[in-house]
Amino acid sequence: MDTTSSIKQKNTRQILVGDVPVGGNAPITVQSMTTTKPLMWMRHCSRFIH
């Protein structure tokens, strides 16, 4: 993965969506809904990481 980029990010202001900060310097938040059986949850979640 190339971590260098010439794309400039626009500065944004942080807002709250419920109690989750979005924008500004807030970390990226990911939400997922799944019907995966409990023993398979790790495999399912690893797809979002990779």
N, C-alpha and C positions, 0 to 999 in steps of 0.2 A: 504494500500500500504506500503510495507516495504521499508524504505528509506536508510537502511544500506546495504552495499554491500562489498564483499571482492574482487571485480573485480577492477583492477587498470586501470585507463584511461591513454591512451598514450597522451603525450603532443603533440599538433599539432600547426602548424603555421597558423596564420589567413590570408586568402586571400579574395579578393573581387570578387563576381560574380555579374557583373554589379555594382550597388552601395550597394549591400547587403554583409556585412561581414559574412564569414563562417569559422568555425574552431577557434582555439585558445580559448580565453575566450568569444567569441561572443555568444549571446543568440541563442537558437534554433529558426530557422525560418521555418515556414510552409506556403506553398502556395497551394491554392485549386482553382479549377475552378468549377463553379456550374451553373445550369440552374434553380435553385430554385426561386420561385416567391418571390418578396420582403418581403411579410409578413411572409414567412417561413424561412428567412435567419438565425434568431437567433437559431431556432431548429437545422438547418443544422450545424452551427458553433459550437454549444455545443457538437456535436459528436466528434469534434477534441479535445476539452478540456477534455472530459471524456474518 
